[in-house]
Amino acid sequence: MSALQYFAQIDGNNIVTNVAVVTAEFMAENPERYPGTWVETFIDTAKTYAGVGYIYNPVTQDFAAPITPPSPVLTNE
């Protein structure tokens, strides 16, 4: 039996929409359950583990956390 691997589903803008832990063989044998583009993500390595909303860089084959705009500063003026 093959080892479980971590995969991230990305949309057309390279944004992670789903993460799955499954064997590559099972994913390949069940394309109806895993439509779209899936790339491997790694845990416990120098690469960033993907999460929903993360951005995939195909050049480095790594993920970056989404950029969150700063919260507005409220004043009493």
N, CA, C and O atoms as a printed pandas DataFrame, in Angstrom:
     atom_number atom_name residue_name chain_id  residue_number  x_coord  y_coord  z_coord
0              1         N          MET        A               1    0.838   -1.180    0.000
1              2        CA          MET        A               1    0.000    0.000    0.000
2              3         C          MET        A               1    0.881    1.241    0.000
3              4         O          MET        A               1    1.892    1.302    0.700
4              5         N          SER        A               2    0.490    2.208   -0.780
5              6        CA          SER        A               2    1.252    3.455   -0.873
6              7         C          SER        A               2    1.005    4.338    0.343
7              8         O          SER        A               2   -0.019    4.237    1.019
8              9         N          ALA        A               3    1.965    5.192    0.591
9             10        CA          ALA        A               3    1.848    6.125    1.715
10            11         C          ALA        A               3    0.891    7.261    1.371
11            12         O          ALA        A               3    0.754    7.657    0.213
12            13         N          LEU        A               4    0.241    7.766    2.397
13            14        CA          LEU        A               4   -0.632    8.911    2.215
14            15         C          LEU        A               4    0.215   10.141    1.915
15            16         O          LEU        A               4    1.309   10.312    2.452
16            17         N          GLN        A               5   -0.320   10.996    1.041
17            18        CA          GLN        A               5    0.353   12.228    0.672
18            19         C          GLN        A               5   -0.633   13.375    0.849
19            20         O          GLN        A               5   -1.841   13.161    0.958
20            21         N          TYR        A               6   -0.109   14.579    0.875
21            22        CA          TYR        A               6   -0.914   15.777    1.041
22            23         C          TYR        A               6   -1.007   16.490   -0.303
23            24         O          TYR        A               6    0.010   16.749   -0.947
24            25         N          PHE        A               7   -2.238   16.807   -0.725
25            26        CA          PHE        A               7   -2.463   17.484   -1.998
26            27         C          PHE        A               7   -3.339   18.708   -1.786
27            28         O          PHE        A               7   -4.231   18.713   -0.937
28            29         N          ALA        A               8   -3.070   19.747   -2.571
29            30        CA          ALA        A               8   -3.868   20.968   -2.526
30            31         C          ALA        A               8   -4.512   21.176   -3.893
31            32         O          ALA        A               8   -3.850   21.091   -4.928
32            33         N          GLN        A               9   -5.798   21.445   -3.876
33            34        CA          GLN        A               9   -6.513   21.757   -5.114
34            35         C          GLN        A               9   -6.393   23.269   -5.313
35            36         O          GLN        A               9   -6.659   24.049   -4.398
36            37         N          ILE        A              10   -5.988   23.673   -6.526
37            38        CA          ILE        A              10   -5.851   25.098   -6.810
38            39         C          ILE        A              10   -6.783   25.492   -7.943
39            40         O          ILE        A              10   -7.079   24.694   -8.833
40            41         N          ASP        A              11   -7.241   26.744   -7.892
41            42        CA          ASP        A              11   -8.108   27.257   -8.947
42            43         C          ASP        A              11   -7.255   27.909  -10.040
43            44         O          ASP        A              11   -6.029   27.812  -10.003
44            45         N          GLY        A              12   -7.884   28.561  -10.999
45            46        CA          GLY        A              12   -7.183   29.190  -12.116
46            47         C          GLY        A              12   -6.268   30.331  -11.724
47            48         O          GLY        A              12   -5.429   30.755  -12.519
48            49         N          ASN        A              13   -6.420   30.834  -10.502
49            50        CA          ASN        A              13   -5.559   31.906   -9.993
50            51         C          ASN        A              13   -4.522   31.390   -9.006
51            52         O          ASN        A              13   -3.887   32.174   -8.301
52            53         N          ASN        A              14   -4.352   30.078   -8.953
53            54        CA          ASN        A              14   -3.402   29.408   -8.047
54            55         C          ASN        A              14   -3.745   29.591   -6.572
55            56         O          ASN        A              14   -2.859   29.574   -5.718
56            57         N          ILE        A              15   -5.024   29.766   -6.276
57            58        CA          ILE        A              15   -5.485   29.875   -4.904
58            59         C          ILE        A              15   -5.962   28.493   -4.451
59            60         O          ILE        A              15   -6.709   27.827   -5.167
60            61         N          VAL        A              16   -5.535   28.070   -3.279
61            62        CA          VAL        A              16   -5.921   26.759   -2.750
62            63         C          VAL        A              16   -7.392   26.794   -2.343
63            64         O          VAL        A              16   -7.823   27.655   -1.576
64            65         N          THR        A              17   -8.152   25.834   -2.879
65            66        CA          THR        A              17   -9.577   25.735   -2.570
66            67         C          THR        A              17   -9.914   24.515   -1.720
67            68         O          THR        A              17  -11.005   24.432   -1.155
68            69         N          ASN        A              18   -8.972   23.558   -1.628
69            70        CA          ASN        A              18   -9.223   22.332   -0.881
70            71         C          ASN        A              18   -7.886   21.660   -0.591
71            72         O          ASN        A              18   -6.929   21.832   -1.346
72            73         N          VAL        A              19   -7.815   20.912    0.477
73            74        CA          VAL        A              19   -6.626   20.122    0.802
74            75         C          VAL        A              19   -7.102   18.709    1.122
75            76         O          VAL        A              19   -8.094   18.526    1.828
76            77         N          ALA        A              20   -6.389   17.709    0.600
77            78        CA          ALA        A              20   -6.770   16.315    0.819
78            79         C          ALA        A              20   -5.540   15.492    1.204
79            80         O          ALA        A              20   -4.427   15.764    0.756
80            81         N          VAL        A              21   -5.766   14.490    2.039
81            82        CA          VAL        A              21   -4.723   13.531    2.401
82            83         C          VAL        A              21   -5.168   12.201    1.810
83            84         O          VAL        A              21   -6.166   11.622    2.238
84            85         N          VAL        A              22   -4.421   11.728    0.826
85            86        CA          VAL        A              22   -4.828   10.561    0.050
86            87         C          VAL        A              22   -3.592   10.010   -0.663
87            88         O          VAL        A              22   -2.588   10.712   -0.785
88            89         N          THR        A              23   -3.652    8.778   -1.127
89            90        CA          THR        A              23   -2.550    8.274   -1.938
90            91         C          THR        A              23   -2.692    8.821   -3.356
91            92         O          THR        A              23   -3.800    9.068   -3.832
92            93         N          ALA        A              24   -1.568    9.002   -4.014
93            94        CA          ALA        A              24   -1.585    9.480   -5.399
94            95         C          ALA        A              24   -2.333    8.492   -6.298
95            96         O          ALA        A              24   -3.019    8.893   -7.239
96            97         N          GLU        A              25   -2.195    7.218   -6.002
97            98        CA          GLU        A              25   -2.868    6.188   -6.799
98            99         C          GLU        A              25   -4.389    6.298   -6.666
99           100         O          GLU        A              25   -5.110    6.208   -7.660
100          101         N          PHE        A              26   -4.870    6.493   -5.441
101          102        CA          PHE        A              26   -6.312    6.617   -5.230
102          103         C          PHE        A              26   -6.849    7.849   -5.948
103          104         O          PHE        A              26   -7.919    7.804   -6.556
104          105         N          MET        A              27   -6.113    8.935   -5.878
105          106        CA          MET        A              27   -6.536   10.157   -6.555
106          107         C          MET        A              27   -6.609    9.931   -8.069
107          108         O          MET        A              27   -7.566   10.352   -8.720
108          109         N          ALA        A              28   -5.607    9.272   -8.614
109          110        CA          ALA        A              28   -5.573    9.012  -10.058
110          111         C          ALA        A              28   -6.693    8.060  -10.486
111          112         O          ALA        A              28   -7.235    8.187  -11.584
112          113         N          GLU        A              29   -7.031    7.121   -9.627
113          114        CA          GLU        A              29   -8.081    6.147   -9.952
114          115         C          GLU        A              29   -9.488    6.702   -9.761
115          116         O          GLU        A              29  -10.455    6.078  -10.198
116          117         N          ASN        A              30   -9.622    7.847   -9.126
117          118        CA          ASN        A              30  -10.934    8.441   -8.830
118          119         C          ASN        A              30  -11.000    9.910   -9.242
119          120         O          ASN        A              30  -11.232   10.778   -8.401
120          121         N          PRO        A              31  -10.798   10.195  -10.526
121          122        CA          PRO        A              31  -10.758   11.597  -10.959
122          123         C          PRO        A              31  -12.073   12.341  -10.734
123          124         O          PRO        A              31  -12.074   13.566  -10.618
124          125         N          GLU        A              32  -13.185   11.622  -10.670
125          126        CA          GLU        A              32  -14.469   12.289  -10.426
126          127         C          GLU        A              32  -14.550   12.847   -9.006
127          128         O          GLU        A              32  -15.294   13.793   -8.748
128          129         N          ARG        A              33  -13.784   12.259   -8.087
129          130        CA          ARG        A              33  -13.750   12.758   -6.703
130          131         C          ARG        A              33  -12.741   13.885   -6.528
131          132         O          ARG        A              33  -12.813   14.645   -5.562
132          133         N          TYR        A              34  -11.800   13.992   -7.465
133          134        CA          TYR        A              34  -10.735   14.989   -7.377
134          135         C          TYR        A              34  -10.619   15.762   -8.693
135          136         O          TYR        A              34   -9.594   15.681   -9.371
136          137         N          PRO        A              35  -11.662   16.508   -9.055
137          138        CA          PRO        A              35  -11.604   17.259  -10.313
138          139         C          PRO        A              35  -10.676   18.471  -10.187
139          140         O          PRO        A              35  -10.358   18.916   -9.085
140          141         N          GLY        A              36  -10.262   18.979  -11.309
141          142        CA          GLY        A              36   -9.450   20.190  -11.316
142          143         C          GLY        A              36   -7.973   19.898  -11.162
143          144         O          GLY        A              36   -7.512   18.788  -11.428
144          145         N          THR        A              37   -7.248   20.897  -10.735
145          146        CA          THR        A              37   -5.796   20.815  -10.617
146          147         C          THR        A              37   -5.394   20.584   -9.160
147          148         O          THR        A              37   -5.793   21.324   -8.261
148          149         N          TRP        A              38   -4.601   19.548   -8.956
149          150        CA          TRP        A              38   -4.105   19.207   -7.626
150          151         C          TRP        A              38   -2.591   19.180   -7.671
151          152         O          TRP        A              38   -2.003   18.640   -8.608
152          153         N          VAL        A              39   -1.957   19.762   -6.660
153          154        CA          VAL        A              39   -0.501   19.733   -6.536
154          155         C          VAL        A              39   -0.146   19.235   -5.141
155          156         O          VAL        A              39   -0.895   19.425   -4.182
156          157         N          GLU        A              40    0.998   18.603   -5.055
157          158        CA          GLU        A              40    1.393   18.059   -3.759
158          159         C          GLU        A              40    1.852   19.187   -2.834
159          160         O          GLU        A              40    2.536   20.118   -3.259
160          161         N          THR        A              41    1.470   19.086   -1.591
161          162        CA          THR        A              41    1.944   19.991   -0.554
162          163         C          THR        A              41    2.602   19.132    0.513
163          164         O          THR        A              41    2.261   17.960    0.674
164          165         N          PHE        A              42    3.524   19.704    1.223
165          166        CA          PHE        A              42    4.321   18.908    2.146
166          167         C          PHE        A              42    4.191   19.435    3.567
167          168         O          PHE        A              42    4.051   20.637    3.796
168          169         N          ILE        A              43    4.241   18.527    4.491
169          170        CA          ILE        A              43    4.239   18.882    5.902
170          171         C          ILE        A              43    5.580   18.423    6.474
171          172         O          ILE        A              43    6.106   17.392    6.057
172          173         N          ASP        A              44    6.121   19.154    7.396
173          174        CA          ASP        A              44    7.406   18.819    8.025
174          175         C          ASP        A              44    8.585   18.891    7.058
175          176         O          ASP        A              44    9.499   18.069    7.131
176          177         N          THR        A              45    8.569   19.868    6.154
177          178        CA          THR        A              45    9.713   20.107    5.267
178          179         C          THR        A              45    9.981   21.599    5.241
179          180         O          THR        A              45    9.329   22.367    5.949
180          181         N          ALA        A              46   10.935   22.006    4.429
181          182        CA          ALA        A              46   11.260   23.432    4.303
182          183         C          ALA        A              46   10.193   24.183    3.513
183          184         O          ALA        A              46   10.189   25.414    3.500
184          185         N          LYS        A              47    9.300   23.469    2.865
185          186        CA          LYS        A              47    8.227   24.103    2.098
186          187         C          LYS        A              47    7.047   24.424    3.020
187          188         O          LYS        A              47    6.922   23.867    4.110
188          189         N          THR        A              48    6.196   25.325    2.560
189          190        CA          THR        A              48    5.031   25.742    3.330
190          191         C          THR        A              48    3.873   24.795    3.063
191          192         O          THR        A              48    3.547   24.522    1.908
192          193         N          TYR        A              49    3.250   24.291    4.122
193          194        CA          TYR        A              49    2.084   23.431    3.991
194          195         C          TYR        A              49    0.896   24.288    3.549
195          196         O          TYR        A              49    0.650   25.351    4.118
196          197         N          ALA        A              50    0.174   23.833    2.552
197          198        CA          ALA        A              50   -0.937   24.599    1.993
198          199         C          ALA        A              50   -2.156   24.585    2.899
199          200         O          ALA        A              50   -2.438   23.598    3.578
200          201         N          GLY        A              51   -2.854   25.675    2.894
201          202        CA          GLY        A              51   -4.141   25.791    3.564
202          203         C          GLY        A              51   -5.105   26.471    2.612
203          204         O          GLY        A              51   -4.676   27.138    1.670
204          205         N          VAL        A              52   -6.376   26.317    2.836
205          206        CA          VAL        A              52   -7.372   26.968    1.982
206          207         C          VAL        A              52   -7.113   28.471    1.997
207          208         O          VAL        A              52   -6.960   29.077    3.058
208          209         N          GLY        A              53   -7.067   29.060    0.812
209          210        CA          GLY        A              53   -6.793   30.483    0.675
210          211         C          GLY        A              53   -5.331   30.796    0.397
211          212         O          GLY        A              53   -5.006   31.914   -0.003
212          213         N          TYR        A              54   -4.444   29.826    0.602
213          214        CA          TYR        A              54   -3.028   30.046    0.315
214          215         C          TYR        A              54   -2.816   30.187   -1.185
215          216         O          TYR        A              54   -3.668   29.786   -1.978
216          217         N          ILE        A              55   -1.691   30.751   -1.570
217          218        CA          ILE        A              55   -1.389   31.002   -2.980
218          219         C          ILE        A              55   -0.230   30.100   -3.394
219          220         O          ILE        A              55    0.812   30.071   -2.738
220          221         N          TYR        A              56   -0.424   29.363   -4.491
221          222        CA          TYR        A              56    0.593   28.438   -4.997
222          223         C          TYR        A              56    1.484   29.151   -6.006
223          224         O          TYR        A              56    0.993   29.843   -6.897
224          225         N          ASN        A              57    2.798   28.977   -5.862
225          226        CA          ASN        A              57    3.764   29.513   -6.815
226          227         C          ASN        A              57    4.327   28.337   -7.600
227          228         O          ASN        A              57    5.090   27.543   -7.051
228          229         N          PRO        A              58    3.963   28.210   -8.885
229          230        CA          PRO        A              58    4.428   27.057   -9.656
230          231         C          PRO        A              58    5.934   27.060   -9.923
231          232         O          PRO        A              58    6.505   26.004  -10.194
232          233         N          VAL        A              59    6.579   28.204   -9.853
233          234        CA          VAL        A              59    8.022   28.278  -10.081
234          235         C          VAL        A              59    8.771   27.641   -8.916
235          236         O          VAL        A              59    9.671   26.827   -9.122
236          237         N          THR        A              60    8.399   28.014   -7.693
237          238        CA          THR        A              60    9.071   27.468   -6.507
238          239         C          THR        A              60    8.396   26.196   -5.991
239          240         O          THR        A              60    8.941   25.494   -5.138
240          241         N          GLN        A              61    7.206   25.909   -6.518
241          242        CA          GLN        A              61    6.389   24.782   -6.071
242          243         C          GLN        A              61    6.152   24.861   -4.566
243          244         O          GLN        A              61    6.243   23.866   -3.848
244          245         N          ASP        A              62    5.846   26.079   -4.113
245          246        CA          ASP        A              62    5.606   26.325   -2.701
246          247         C          ASP        A              62    4.349   27.176   -2.554
247          248         O          ASP        A              62    3.824   27.708   -3.532
248          249         N          PHE        A              63    3.886   27.292   -1.339
249          250        CA          PHE        A              63    2.663   28.034   -1.033
250          251         C          PHE        A              63    2.982   29.208   -0.126
251          252         O          PHE        A              63    3.910   29.154    0.681
252          253         N          ALA        A              64    2.205   30.267   -0.271
253          254        CA          ALA        A              64    2.347   31.444    0.587
254          255         C          ALA        A              64    1.007   31.732    1.231
255          256         O          ALA        A              64   -0.043   31.554    0.615
256          257         N          ALA        A              65    1.054   32.178    2.474
257          258        CA          ALA        A              65   -0.175   32.553    3.170
258          259         C          ALA        A              65   -0.813   33.733    2.454
259          260         O          ALA        A              65   -0.115   34.571    1.884
260          261         N          PRO        A              66   -2.138   33.799    2.482
261          262        CA          PRO        A              66   -2.803   34.933    1.828
262          263         C          PRO        A              66   -2.419   36.241    2.521
263          264         O          PRO        A              66   -2.185   36.284    3.728
264          265         N          ILE        A              67   -2.365   37.274    1.739
265          266        CA          ILE        A              67   -2.047   38.593    2.281
266          267         C          ILE        A              67   -3.325   39.191    2.833
267          268         O          ILE        A              67   -4.314   39.352    2.118
268          269         N          THR        A              68   -3.292   39.514    4.105
269          270        CA          THR        A              68   -4.463   40.088    4.759
270          271         C          THR        A              68   -4.275   41.595    4.864
271          272         O          THR        A              68   -3.265   42.062    5.391
272          273         N          PRO        A              69   -5.240   42.351    4.368
273          274        CA          PRO        A              69   -5.090   43.799    4.492
274          275         C          PRO        A              69   -5.129   44.199    5.965
275          276         O          PRO        A              69   -5.783   43.543    6.775
276          277         N          PRO        A              70   -4.425   45.280    6.308
277          278        CA          PRO        A              70   -4.432   45.702    7.710
278          279         C          PRO        A              70   -5.824   46.133    8.147
279          280         O          PRO        A              70   -6.614   46.626    7.343
280          281         N          SER        A              71   -6.111   45.943    9.409
281          282        CA          SER        A              71   -7.402   46.355    9.962
282          283         C          SER        A              71   -7.437   47.876   10.024
283          284         O          SER        A              71   -6.416   48.510   10.291
284          285         N          PRO        A              72   -8.600   48.463    9.779
285          286        CA          PRO        A              72   -8.685   49.917    9.878
286          287         C          PRO        A              72   -8.491   50.373   11.336
287          288         O          PRO        A              72   -8.878   49.684   12.280
288          289         N          VAL        A              73   -7.902   51.516   11.477
289          290        CA          VAL        A              73   -7.681   52.078   12.806
290          291         C          VAL        A              73   -8.857   52.982   13.115
291          292         O          VAL        A              73   -9.158   53.906   12.359
292          293         N          LEU        A              74   -9.513   52.716   14.212
293          294        CA          LEU        A              74  -10.660   53.527   14.606
294          295         C          LEU        A              74  -10.196   54.668   15.509
295          296         O          LEU        A              74   -9.420   54.467   16.443
296          297         N          THR        A              75  -10.677   55.832   15.217
297          298        CA          THR        A              75  -10.351   56.987   16.058
298          299         C          THR        A              75  -11.644   57.648   16.506
299          300         O          THR        A              75  -12.710   57.376   15.953
300          301         N          ASN        A              76  -11.553   58.499   17.485
301          302        CA          ASN        A              76  -12.729   59.206   17.999
302          303         C          ASN        A              76  -12.799   60.617   17.446
303          304         O          ASN        A              76  -13.317   61.519   18.105
304          305         N          GLU        A              77  -12.294   60.811   16.269
305          306        CA          GLU        A              77  -12.335   62.158   15.688
306          307         C          GLU        A              77  -13.618   62.424   14.973
307          308         O          GLU        A              77  -13.808   63.512   14.429
